[in-house]
């Protein structure tokens, strides 16, 4: 699912600020994504999902998902604004999908589904 994110979105601004001072084009996709997730979260952890076998580190899973997205793009040729919007939109879509997964899992664990 594609999510369009406004360039003035606070998360986009935070990601841009976390990458812009550096030669980010020389970074690995993983480093770019780690910096982006840290900037988006601004030190706040993601909520822990339900279920005993669920993810234990949602930030790391988000980084992995973003790396997979970047591997499908020529991301080093993007502008910093384009890269920041891509990362925020992809993270938002991933988090929405995870939230729906957690809701469905919760229903199954509660015996409703």
Secondary structure by P-SEA (a helix, b strand, c coil): cbbbbbcccaaaaaaaaaccccccccccaaaaaaaaaaaaaccccccccccccccccaaaaaaaaaaaaaaacccccccaaaaaaaaaaaaaaaaaaaaaaaaaaaaaaaccc
